[in-house]
Amino acid sequence: MSQENLIKFECSECRHINYYSKKNKKTLKERLQLKKHCKWCKKHTLHKETK
């Protein structure tokens, strides 16, 4: 993955960075929020995009 399109997803409860993804920053201006599984919390939580 190229570094310029790479985004990190951080757990909203424990603040661990668990997932990496990429997005088109020209078409998607707002930050993404996804429900993903956190292996530290051991449950599905909201993961928010970080810088």
C-alpha positions as CSV (number, residue, x, y, z in Angstrom):
1,M,0.0,0.0,0.0
2,S,1.3,3.4,-0.8
3,Q,1.8,5.7,2.2
4,E,-0.2,8.7,0.9
5,N,-3.5,6.7,0.8
6,L,-2.9,4.7,4.0
7,I,-5.2,5.4,6.9
8,K,-5.2,3.9,10.4
9,F,-8.2,2.8,12.4
10,E,-8.1,3.3,16.2
11,C,-10.5,1.6,18.7
12,S,-12.7,4.1,20.3
13,E,-12.6,2.3,23.7
14,C,-9.0,1.2,24.3
15,R,-7.3,3.5,21.7
16,H,-5.2,0.8,20.1
17,I,-4.5,1.0,16.3
18,N,-5.8,-2.3,15.0
19,Y,-6.5,-1.9,11.3
20,Y,-4.9,-0.2,8.3
21,S,-6.7,0.5,5.0
22,K,-6.6,2.9,2.1
23,K,-9.1,5.4,0.7
24,N,-9.4,7.9,-2.1
25,K,-9.0,11.2,-0.3
26,K,-10.3,13.2,-3.3
27,T,-13.7,11.6,-3.2
28,L,-14.1,10.9,0.5
29,K,-13.4,14.0,2.6
30,E,-14.9,13.0,5.9
31,R,-13.3,10.5,8.3
32,L,-14.4,6.9,8.2
33,Q,-16.0,5.0,11.1
34,L,-16.4,1.3,11.1
35,K,-17.5,-1.4,13.6
36,K,-14.6,-3.8,13.8
37,H,-13.3,-6.4,16.2
38,C,-10.7,-5.3,18.7
39,K,-8.5,-8.1,19.9
40,W,-7.6,-6.1,23.1
41,C,-11.2,-5.4,24.1
42,K,-12.3,-8.8,22.7
43,K,-15.5,-7.4,21.3
44,H,-16.8,-5.4,18.3
45,T,-16.3,-1.7,18.8
46,L,-16.4,1.5,16.8
47,H,-13.1,2.2,15.0
48,K,-12.4,5.7,13.9
49,E,-9.9,6.9,11.3
50,T,-6.9,8.7,12.6
51,K,-4.3,10.9,11.0
